[in-house]
Amino acid sequence: MFGLFKEQKATHQFNDILKQIAVFGHFFHRISQESIGIYEQFTYSLKALARASEANDEDTGEHIIRINEYAYVMAQALNQSAEFCEEIRLTAMMHDVGKIHLDPAILKKPGKLTDAERTEMMQHPVYGAKILGDSDKMKMAREIALYHHEKYDGSGYPSGIAGDAIPLAARIVGLVDVYDALRQKRVYKPAFSHEKAYRIITEGDGRTRSEEFDPAVLAAFKKIHTQFDAIFI
């Protein structure tokens, strides 16, 4: 009789444990679904902001999609972590978000910019960083926006920093942005072939110099450049 009582008590305890597991399982499922929803809303907001930054430029929404994909395959080629690769795939498109602050006439001007216009254009990285703010969640996006026009040899803007002082994500986006710009038709230039864009980046053409790029990033580009051509199409 005593043994039966102990067995029944153990069964009740086991059932209670199962109920608690079910309650916690339901709770964590809800948290998971809510987290997915928040992430999707966050992603949508970033894409909307990136599209807004292109609205007054010549670029289409395809440009921001390509930038994400170039940056992703480049990060993989550089053996970065899966987390880094996925984050840059989402945030690379924020590189020109600061253009929201620029006069559309500057962005669409077919001729050479005046000194004042060029000075204003060179402020868009600073504007972008301010838009993205100081949240830790936006750290990579902010670094890309602020530093993607810095050059490895120190000849870039807005701060003229050089080498590894430029965050890696910005060094990656700096190169892939140049590639996509070369491939696109602009008011001041025709669209270049992949072969010509590759040659300009790796050998220079007077305006663009290979010394501007992180040697490791440039080496990765040389290794996987055909993937860039596939992404552009």
C-alpha positions in Angstrom: 0.0 0.0 0.0 2.8 2.4 0.9 4.6 1.5 -2.3 1.4 2.3 -4.3 1.1 5.7 -2.6 4.7 6.5 -3.5 4.0 5.5 -7.1 0.9 7.7 -7.3 2.8 10.6 -5.8 5.6 10.2 -8.2 3.1 10.0 -11.1 1.5 13.3 -9.9 4.9 14.9 -9.7 5.8 13.8 -13.2 2.6 15.1 -14.6 3.2 18.4 -12.9 6.6 18.6 -14.4 5.2 17.8 -17.9 2.6 20.6 -17.4 5.3 23.1 -16.4 7.4 22.1 -19.4 4.3 22.6 -21.7 3.7 26.1 -20.1 7.4 27.1 -20.5 7.4 25.7 -24.1 4.3 27.8 -25.0 5.9 30.8 -23.4 9.2 30.5 -25.3 7.3 29.8 -28.5 5.5 33.1 -28.1 8.7 34.9 -27.3 10.3 33.3 -30.4 7.4 34.3 -32.6 7.4 37.9 -31.3 11.2 38.1 -31.8 10.8 37.0 -35.4 8.1 39.6 -35.9 10.3 42.3 -34.4 13.2 41.3 -36.6 11.0 41.4 -39.7 9.8 44.8 -38.8 13.3 46.0 -38.1 14.5 44.6 -41.5 11.6 46.2 -43.3 12.3 49.6 -41.7 16.0 49.4 -42.7 15.0 48.6 -46.3 12.5 51.4 -46.4 15.2 53.8 -45.1 17.7 52.6 -47.7 15.1 53.0 -50.5 14.4 56.5 -49.3 18.1 57.3 -49.5 18.1 56.3 -53.2 14.9 58.2 -54.1 16.7 61.4 -55.2 19.6 59.6 -56.8 20.0 57.9 -60.1 20.1 54.5 -58.5 17.2 52.1 -58.3 16.3 49.7 -55.5 18.3 47.1 -57.3 21.5 48.9 -56.2 20.9 48.4 -52.5 20.1 44.7 -53.1 23.3 44.2 -55.0 25.4 46.0 -52.4 24.1 43.7 -49.8 25.0 40.6 -51.9 28.4 41.8 -52.9 29.3 42.5 -49.3 28.0 39.1 -48.2 30.1 37.1 -50.6 33.1 39.3 -49.9 32.7 38.7 -46.1 32.5 35.0 -46.7 35.7 35.1 -48.9 37.4 36.9 -46.0 36.4 34.0 -43.7 34.3 36.2 -41.4 31.9 34.6 -39.0 28.4 33.6 -40.1 27.0 36.3 -37.8 29.2 39.0 -39.4 28.3 37.8 -42.9 24.6 37.9 -42.2 24.8 41.3 -40.5 26.7 42.9 -43.4 24.2 41.4 -45.8 21.5 43.4 -44.1 23.4 46.6 -43.2 25.6 47.3 -46.3 22.6 48.9 -48.0 22.7 51.7 -45.4 25.9 53.1 -46.8 24.3 56.1 -48.5 21.4 56.8 -46.1 22.9 60.2 -45.4 22.0 61.3 -49.0 18.5 61.9 -47.7 19.9 65.2 -46.4 21.4 66.3 -49.7 19.8 68.6 -52.3 18.5 66.4 -55.2 20.0 68.9 -57.6 23.5 67.9 -56.4 22.8 64.2 -56.7 21.4 64.6 -60.3 23.8 67.2 -61.6 25.2 66.1 -64.9 28.2 68.3 -64.9 31.1 68.8 -62.5 30.2 69.8 -58.9 31.3 73.2 -57.6 33.6 73.2 -54.6 30.6 74.0 -52.3 28.6 71.2 -53.8 31.4 68.7 -53.4 31.9 69.8 -49.8 28.2 69.2 -49.2 28.3 65.8 -50.9 31.2 64.8 -48.8 29.1 65.3 -45.7 26.6 62.5 -46.5 28.6 59.9 -44.4 28.3 62.1 -41.4 24.6 62.7 -42.0 24.1 58.9 -42.3 25.8 58.2 -39.0 23.6 60.8 -37.3 20.5 59.2 -38.8 21.4 55.7 -37.6 22.2 56.9 -34.1 24.1 55.3 -31.3 22.2 52.0 -30.7 24.5 49.0 -30.4 22.2 47.2 -32.8 23.0 49.7 -35.5 26.8 49.7 -34.9 27.8 48.0 -38.1 25.3 50.0 -40.2 26.6 53.3 -38.6 30.3 52.3 -39.3 29.5 51.5 -42.9 27.6 54.8 -43.4 30.3 56.9 -41.8 33.5 55.2 -43.1 32.7 53.6 -46.5 34.3 56.6 -48.4 37.5 56.4 -46.3 40.5 55.0 -48.2 43.1 52.5 -47.0 45.9 55.0 -47.9 44.2 57.8 -46.0 43.0 59.8 -49.0 39.3 59.3 -48.3 36.6 61.3 -46.5 35.1 62.6 -44.2 38.0 62.1 -41.7 40.9 60.9 -43.8 41.6 57.9 -41.6 43.7 55.0 -43.0 44.4 51.3 -42.8 42.8 49.1 -40.1 41.5 52.2 -38.3 38.6 51.9 -40.9 36.2 49.2 -39.7 36.3 46.1 -41.8 32.7 46.3 -42.8 33.3 49.8 -44.2 36.4 48.6 -46.1 34.4 45.9 -47.7 31.5 48.2 -48.7 34.0 50.8 -49.9 35.2 48.4 -52.6 31.8 46.9 -53.6 30.2 50.3 -53.8 32.9 51.4 -56.3 32.3 48.2 -58.3 28.6 48.8 -58.6 29.1 52.5 -59.5 31.4 51.5 -62.3 28.9 49.0 -63.7 26.0 51.5 -63.7 25.3 54.2 -66.3 25.6 57.6 -64.8 24.9 61.1 -66.1 28.7 61.6 -66.3 29.7 58.1 -67.6 28.4 55.1 -69.5 27.9 51.7 -67.9 31.2 49.7 -67.8 31.6 46.0 -68.4 32.6 43.7 -65.6 36.0 43.3 -67.2 36.6 47.1 -67.3 35.3 47.6 -63.7 37.6 44.8 -62.6 40.6 46.3 -64.3 39.9 49.8 -62.9 39.7 48.4 -59.3 42.7 46.2 -59.5 45.0 48.4 -61.7 43.6 51.9 -61.4 42.6 54.4 -64.0 43.9 57.7 -62.7 40.7 58.5 -60.6 40.6 55.1 -58.8 43.8 53.5 -57.5 44.3 50.0 -56.1 46.1 51.5 -53.1 42.8 52.9 -51.9 41.6 49.5 -51.0 42.5 47.2 -48.1 44.9 44.6 -49.7 43.1 41.7 -48.1 39.7 42.9 -49.4 41.3 43.5 -52.8 42.8 40.0 -52.9 39.4 38.6 -52.0 37.8 40.6 -54.8 40.3 39.2 -57.3 39.5 35.7 -56.1 35.7 35.9 -56.4 35.2 38.7 -58.9 33.1 36.5 -61.2 30.5 36.3 -58.4 30.1 40.0 -58.6 29.4 39.8 -62.3 26.7 37.2 -61.6 25.1 39.4 -58.9 25.0 42.4 -61.1 23.0 40.7 -63.9 
